[in-house]
């Protein structure tokens, strides 16, 4: 939001207000030089109004420039109110054009599996595909991250565990190397705060909320070259390569 109340701006407004008042007063002068004072007064009024309008425009444009600069620095490309089935076209277009890397992190990735299972082998043939799923019994069978997330989403206990096992069962035949790429899966042993979906030079990501399904949560898109892209990719890499935070299925 624009601020019009720092000392420099207040002085600027006061000077223009004084010029405006002087202009108004001059227009009320009678006598021999009435027309002259009237013309000068009208000029001062016009100049003060024009100066204020110009200053507000410049200030507004400067605020827009700073916001655009911030967006470019962080690489934010787009924002959507949800990331489930209704946004499948956003994923599909990018996945169809993927050339090198597809990285996904999510608890059970049930919606993702339902939408894209038939395309996994196509991706494997051309890209390095890496999937991080929640380890169903981490840290133990009684209290684990899958059941905790089930409770947060309002799902029955065991829902995510079943989704993870279903995912693995559906893809176990394609794990390994492809023509140019590969398909790999690991369990994560940590509590991620965001879901991650990297497709080459873009990352689609979103937060995990309490009492809200993952597919109904917002989705952000960041591009390579921005701060957010590098930080989120680093997060994925650190989990993937760490024996403390992930393991082979």
N, C-alpha and C positions, 0 to 999 in steps of 0.2 A: 504494500500500500504506500502511496506517495505521502511524504511528510512535508508539511508547509510551515513547520514551526521551529526550525533551527534559527539561530541568531542572524545569520546572513540573509535568510529568506524573510524574516520579520522586518529587517531594515529595508530590504528591497520593496516590500509591500507598503511600508510606511512612507517611503520616499514617493512612490507612485500615488499613494493616497493624498499626500500633501500637494503634489502637482495637480491632481484632479480637483482638490478643493480650491486651490488658487485659480485654476481655470474657470471653475464655476463662479467664484467671486468676481473675476474680471468681466464676466458676461453681464453682471448686474450694474456695472459702472455707467453712470449717465454723464452727459456733458459733451463738450466739443470733440473729445476723442473716443466717444462711445463705440463707434464702429471699429476703430483700431483695437481698443481693449477687448471688444467682443470677438474679433478675429483671433487675437492672441489667446484669449480664454478658450475658444473652441479648439484651437490647435493643441493647447495643453491638455484639454480633456481627451481629445482623440489620441494624443501621444501616450498618456497615462494608461488608457484602456488597452491600446495596442501593445504597450510594453508588458502589461499584466498577462494578456492573452498569449503573447509570444513566450514569456517566461514559463507559464503553466505548460505550454506545448513542449518546450525544451525539457522541462523537468519530467513530464510524462514520457517523452521519448527516451530520456536517460534511464528511467526506471525499466522501460521495456528492454533497452539494450542490456542492462544488468541481468535481467531475468533470462534473456536469451543466452547471455554469456554463461550463466550458471548452468542452464540446461545443456549447453554444448560441452562445458567442462565435465559434467557428470555423465554425458552420453545418453541422457534420457530421450527416447524416441517417441514413445506413445504410452498411453495408460488406458486400461479397460476395466470396467466394473466387475467383471468375472472372468474366470479362465477355464470353464468347463466346456461342455458340448457346444454351446452357442458360439464359442470362439474357435471352433475347429478349423474354420477357413484360415484364420491367422496362422495356425500351426501348419496346415496342409501346404499352403503356398511356399512357406519357408522350407519345409521338409522335402518337397518335390525338387527344390533347387539346391539342397544341401550337397556339398562336394567333399568335405573333409571331416568334420566333427559333429557328432550329436551326443550330448551329455545330459542325463536326466537324473534328478534327485527328487524322491518323494516317498512317502510312507508305503502305500500299497500300489499306487499308480493304476488303480482300477479303471478309471475313466480313460486314461491314456492307453491302456492295453485294449480296451473295448474299441476305441477309435482307430488304432493304428496297427493292431496285431498283424494284419495281412501285409503290411509294408515292411516289417522288420527285416526280412531276408533281402529286400531291395536295398534298404539302408546299409546292411552288412556288406553288400557287394561293392559299395562305393565309399563308405565312410567308416571312421573309427567310432563305434557306438559304445558308450559306457553308461551303465544303469546302476544307480545306488538305491537299494530298497532297505526298509527298516528290518533289522534282525528281529524275528518274532519273539524270541525269548531273552532279549537283552533288557536289563541285566540278569533277570532270572524268570522262571516260568510263572511265578505268582505275581510279581510286580514288574511290568515291562513297558517299554515305550509304545508298543502297539496298543495295548489296552488303555494306557493313559490317553493316547490320541483318540481312541474310540470314545472315551468318556467326554473329552473336549468337544467332539463333533456331535455327541448325542447318539452314537451308534451302539448296538449291542457289543459286549465284550467278545473279542475273537474275530470281529469283522475284518480289520486290517490284516491280521494274521492269515486269514483265509485268502484275502486278496493277494498277499505276498506269495503264498504257496501256489495259488492258481497262476500267477504271473510266471513263476519259475517253471511250473509244469508245462505251460504253453510254449516256453521259449528254450527249454533245455536241449532241444534238437538242433538249434541254430547257434548255440554258443561256440565261439571259436573264430578262426580267420576266414575272410571272404576273398573275393578276387583282388580288391584293392583295400578293403577295410577289414573290420572285425566286429564281433558282438561280445561284450563282456558284462558280467554282473557281479556286484559285491554287496554285502550287507553293510549298512552303516551302524555304528555303535556309538551314537551320540544323539543329541536332541537338536535337530536343525530348527532354525527360526523361519526359514524361507524354503520354498520349493524352487528348484533350479531346472531350467530347460534351455540348454545352449545349442544353437544351430549355427555353426561356423562363426561369423562375426557379430552375431546377435545373441543376447540372453533374454529369455522370457522368464520372469520370476514373480513371486508373490508371497505375502506373509501367511503364516498359519494363525487363524483366529480361534478363540474359544466360542463354542455354540454356533459355529458356522462351518458348513461343509467346505472342503478345499476348493471344489469346483465353483463355488459361489463367492469366492474371495477375489479381490482385485488382482490384476495382472499388469506388470510393468515391462516395457521393452527397452533395453539399453544396447548401445552399439559399441563395438570395439573402438578403442581410442579414448573412451571416457573413463573416469575414475571408477564408476560403479561396475562397469564390465570387468575391469582388471581385478577388483576386489572380490566380486562374486565368483569369477573363474578361479581365483586363488583359493577361495573357500572350498570349492568342489575338489580341486587338486589336492589340497591338504587332507581332506577326508579320504579321498580315493587312495592315496599313497601311504596313509598312516595305518600301521597295524594296531594302534590304540583306538582309532576311530572307525575302522572298517576291517572287513575280512572277506575272503572268498566264500561263496555259497557252498 
